[in-house]
Amino acid sequence: MKHSGCTSVHEFVGDFIVYRNLEAVDERLPRLAEARRVLGDGQGPVPRKSEASYARVVAHLLRAARALDAPGVALRRLIFVGDTRLNDGTAFANLCDVGGWPGAAFIGAEDAEPERVELVEQGPTALYLANRWAALAGFEGFCHERGLPVDEGTAVVLDLDKTTVGARGRNDRAIDRARVEAVRETVAGLLGGEYDGSAFQAAYDLLNRPEFHPFTADNQDYLAYICLVLGSGLMGLDRLVAQVRAGRLASFAQFIAAVDGQAGYLPRGLREVHGEVLGRVQAGDPTPFKAFRANEYRATAARFGFLSDDWPLEHMVGEEILVTQEVREAALRWRSQGALIFALSDKPDEASFPPADLAARGGRAIHRMETHAGG
């Protein structure tokens, strides 16, 4: 492996990208409300990546983006590059279904096993599962063999997190570290002198396990808030874990309702934070802990491009969030062949764009930040 200088995702995607709120960064593209109106989907919570309604909006945006840079050209096939078989594989299948497109998806995640590629046929679509990101170089040949040339009739959709940046199995620890740092900074800042770093880490590490995902909804806002409540002393970790495992606390909604019943025991500052989070949860906001997400942006941005060029890549991958060189090379090649390149991120907008104070000082969206490319 080697790094290949510095770049940004913007180099090969531009602003053809949506973060969790499904509002395209390129303002020439339809807004979510407009897309829903055209599609007849109505209003309500912003759909998540694995939902068919999410795919309908993205397919609408893909066609609109193609019309901007290649008027009159119809999209006839879909290529997807991601890192998770379940979430990305489902998003890919839904996109092909609602768009009426044949397609193929490369799903990459490096591990210590011998190099392998597994093909999963799904009618007019296929998953190309690889445990090396370098296998992306052979993926285009596979697509051609299936009658899927990558040209101006092709939409290429890139997952952003742990695919285009922070490649899963190789560089994803840097993304995870930024998130944990953001939770820690948020909780420590609000608890002040009452903050116990060891207790926080124990609670976070335990409750972040898949066993507790039904309770936390695998939502980092919820987990950050839970860690804050535990740190305040309102509830102990052992008691919470026992109640979750016994089924007495089955969801975050139950937890925050229980906290609300005891909110009078919280210090005034934490009581105000609780009220803000509770109000946003009740309003259906999936990212209700805004202070945490602002800190997540700061922690993530701090891990872009901060190391010197002479760092060996094998050490760099654990510290700096890198652009995945294999994805970069493929995207640049496919764009030169006329394909539409579009990126999706499940990262909340609040963690992807700079807070107002940083924006005023030149802060940039995550996809516009420069960092090393490695692979």
Buried (B, 14 or more C-beta within 10 A) or exposed (E): EEBBEBBBBBBBBBBBBBBBBBBBBBEEBBEBEEBBEEBEBEEEEBBBBBBBBBBBBBBBBBBBBBBEBBEEBEBBBBBBBBBBBEBBBBBBBBBBBBBEBBBBBBBBBBEEEEEEBEEEEBEBBBBBBBBBBBBBEEBBEBBEEBEBBBEBBBBBBBBBBBBBBBBBBBBBBBBEBBBBBBBBBBBBEBBEEEBBEEBBBBBBEEBBEEEBEEBBBEBBBBBBBBBBBBBBBBBEBEEBBEBBEEEEBEBBEBBBBBBEEEBEEBBEEBBEBBEBBBEBBEEEBBBBBBBBBBBBBBBBBBBBBEBEEEBEBEEBBEBBBBBBBBBBBBBBBBBEBBBBBBBBBBBBBBBBBBBEEBEEEEBBBBBBBBBBBBB
